[in-house]
Amino acid sequence: MTTSAEKPAATAEQVEAAWNDNKLAQVLYHDWEASTYDEKWSISYDERCVAYARDRFTDIAGDQGWPYGKSLEIGAGTGFFTLNLKLAGVMDEAHVTDLSPGMVEAAKKNAKTLGFAVEGRVADAEKLPYDDDSFDLVIGHAVIHHIPDVELAFREMLRVLKPGGRFVICGEPTRYGDFIARRLSRLTWWATTNVTKLPALSDWRRPQAELDESSRAAALEAVVDLHTFDPDTLARTATRAGATDVKTVTEELTAAWLGWPIRTFEAAVPDQKLGFGWRMFAYKSWLQLSKVDKVLSNVVPDELYYNVSITGVAQ
């Protein structure tokens, strides 16, 4: 029997229908990605990703008040942010939501593998199925750019937070950073898929069926990625929704310029061609460039960086 976390790829007909129905597109795309998402993004639940999640959180919200008693994640996907933050000691009780049933199931499965349970619900971030004043912390990672009405989502986060509770949203694309990253990614895909047509490099080419499936996934991704953000405008949106103590930080400049081509190259060639050495090269290069980016942040405008994170407090 096929579980929701192992749904077959969306058909071309479904992709076509999704162009006119964003909620359908969100479910199709994320159900499609659920069983391979962790592998695609090199997600793990060890010190590497625990440190990444913890650092993203502390960079924007600090480390005071840990552990938060009760946390909710919107658009949790496979549980990357919640599970790694729980391992880092950020929260006690964890709840996750996602519009995709496959993603919720994957998150609960990952939590069970790690030896603890999370409460998971299929839910729309624009209409959370929780009472007012239910949580001490609301989190999200790379999620609000998928949500049609971002201000409404902020209002829902603030509604379910207890007075004084905090939301922390990380890893959102900025307008200019995303513009550059996507073009680097497209160039890398074009170059890799064309160079590997050469007979001498044919064993570096994925089967055409896999490349076609990746192209359909990319087409759906174009539908589900609704927004990019200017950091100041995003802060004003959260303030308008009712948040106080709003703050944004940005990260990844040169790290994104390297990271997106690397991810694209990995998607275009057979897995067996890229071993542990490649993975370590990619990770260590990203780490070193991230350090460079922190230094450059003193002179480079924040809107040029790829990621923006935001936090605020409920009244």
N, C-alpha and C positions, 0 to 999 in steps of 0.2 A: 504494500500500500504506500502511496506517495503522501508524505506529511506536508504540512504547509510550509515547513522550512526547506522542503526539497521540491518545490513546484517546478514544473518544466518551464523553459524559457518562454517568454511572451512571443506570440506569433506576430508576423508582419501586420495582420489584420487588427490585432489588439493594439499594437503600437499606433496604427493609423487612427483608431478610435480614441486613443488616449490624448491625441493632439487637441481634442475638443472637450476633454473632461479631465481637469487637473487632478482631482481626487483619485480617479481611476488610474491615472498615470503614476501617482505617488505609490499606490498599493501595488500595481503591476511591477514597477521598477524595483521597489524595495523587497517585495516577495521574491522576485527574480534573483536579487543580489544576496538574499539572506544566507544561503548555504555556503557561499564562497566569499562573503564580504571580508571576514577576518583575514583570509589568505590574500585577497586582493590588496588590502591596505596594510599588510604586515602587522596585524593586530595580535597582540599576545597579552597574557596576564602574568607578567613576570616583572623584574625590576626595571627593565627597559621601558615598558609602557606604563608601569606604576609611576616611575619618575616623570615621564612625559605628562601624564594626566595631572599629577600633583603640582608640577611646575606651572602648567597652564592655569591651574586654579589659584595658586598662591601669587602668581604674577598680577592677577587682577583683583583678588579678594583677600590675600594674606592667609595666615594660618591661625588666627584667633577664633576661639569658640568651638574648636574641634573637641570631640566629634559632634556634629549636628545630630539632633535626635532622630528626625524623620525627614527623609529626602525623597523628592520626586524628580525623575528625569523625563523631559518631553523629547519625542523623536529619538528614543534611546538606541535604535538599531539593535545590534547584537550585544549591547551592554558595555561597550568599551569604556565609556567615561565613568558610569556608575560603578562598575565592578573594580576598575583600577583605583578609583578614589576610595572605595570601601576598603580595599587592600592597603591603601595609604593611611587609613584611620580617619578619613574626613567625615564619615557619617556612620550611624548605627543601623537604623532601619532604612532599607532601600526599596523604593517603588519605581517601576519603569513603565512608560507608555510609548506606543508607536502606532501610526495609522496602519502599518503593515502587520497582519497576523504572523507572518513568517518571521519577522524581526523580533516580535515579542517572544515567540517560542524559542528562537535562538538565544536570546538574552537569558531566559530562564534556564535553558539547558547549560549555558556557560556558567551561570551562577552555581548550579548543582554540581558541575564538574569541579568547581573551586571549593566546594564544601559548605556553601551557605545558600539560603533561599532569598529570592526577591519576589515581591508581589508585582505581577505584570498585567496590564490591561491594554486592549486595543482601544485607542482613543485619539481624538482630534485635538490638537493643541489649541484650536480656537474655541473649543467647548469641552473643557476638562470635566470628567465625571467624578468630581470630588467636592466635598463641602467646603465652604469658606473656612479660612484659618486652620487648615489641616496639616501644613508642613512647615518645617523650620528652614528648609532649603529647597530651591528648585534649580535644576541644572539642565544644560543641554550642550551638545557639541556638534557643530556643523549641521544645525537643524533649522534655524529661523529663515534661512534663505530658501527653504522649501515651502514656507507657510504663506498662503496668499495675503492674509491680513496680519502683518507683523504687530501693529499696535494692539489689535484685539488679543493676540497671543500674549503680549506683555500684560494686558489687563487680566487675563485669566491666570497667569503666573502670580500676579499680585493678589488676586482674589483668594487663591488657595493657600497663600503664605500667611502665617501668623504675623501679627504686628511685630515689626522688627526683624522678620525673616528676610532672607537674602536670596536673590536669583543670581546665577552665574552662568553666562552663555559664552562659550569659547569657540574658536575655529571658524568664524564666519568670513566669507570672501569680501574683500574690499573691491570697489569699482575698478580702480586702475590696476591693482595687483592681479585681479582675476583676468582682466583684459590681456595682460602680458602672459600669464601662466597658460591660458587656453591656447594662445597662438603658438607658444613654444611646444605645447602638447600636440597640436595638430601637425606642426612641422615635423616633429619626431615620428608621429604615426605614419605620415606620408613617406618620409625618408626610409624608415625601417621596413615598411611593407613593400616598398619598391626595390630597395637594395637586395632584400632577401629573395627576390624573383630571379636573381642571377644564379646560374647553375652551381657556381662554386660556393654559394651561401644558402642553397635550398634547404639544408638541414637546420637552418636557423629560422625557417618560416613555419608558422603555425598552419595547420590545415585550413583550407579556405572556409570550411563551415564554421570553425571557431572564430575566424576573423569576421565573418558575416554576422555572427551572433554578437560579437563585441561592437560592431557598427550599429546593430539594432539597439543595444544597451546604451550606446552613446546618443542615439536619437532620442530615446526616452529620457536620458539625463538632461538633454536640452529642454525638455518639457518640465521636468520636476525642479530644476534649478531656476527659481523665479526671480531672485534678487541678488544684487551686490550692494555693498553699503559704503557710504561715506561715514567715518567714525563720528563726526560731530552731529550729523543728521540722525544717525542711529541713537545717539544719546538723547537728542531732543524728543525722539519718538518714545523712548522709555519714560522720560520725564512727563510727557503729555499723558501717558497712560496712568500716571500716578506714582511713579517710583521716586524715591529720594536718594541722596548720596550716589548719584549715577556717575559711573566712571568707565572709560574705555582705555584699552591698550592695544597696540598692534605688534605683530611679529612676522618674521619670514619675508625677507627681501631676496637676497642672493640664494638663500636656502630654497625658496620656492622656484627660483629660476633653474636650479639643478633638480629639485625634487620632482617637479611635474614631468620633465622629459624622462627621468629615470622610471617613474611609474608607468608612463606610456610605453617605453621600450620594453619593460617587463611584461606588459599586456600583449605585446606584439610578437614575442619570441617564445619558443617552447620552454616550459618550466625547467626541464632537465638541463638546459644550457646555462642556467644561472645557479650556481651553488652557494655555499656558505660564504666563500670569499667575496662574492659579489654583494651579498646582503650586508656584510660588514663594511665593505667599501661605501655602499650607499648610505648606511646609517651613520658612519663616522664622518663622512663628508657633510651630511646634513648637520650634524652636531657642530662641526667646526665653522660652517657657514652661518649657523644660528648665532654663534658667538660674535662673528664679524658683524652680523646684522644688529646686534645689541649696541655695538660701538657706533655703527652708522646712524642709529636712531637719534643721536644727538644732533645730526645735521640733515638727515633725510626726512621730508614731511611724512607724517604718519599715514596719510591716505595712499601712499605709494607701496606700503607693505601689503603682503597678501592676506593675512588673517587679522581680524579684529575680534576682541573679546569685550564683553560688557557685563557690568554688575550693577545692582541697585537694591534698595531696601524697601520693604512694604511699610506703609504707615499704619 
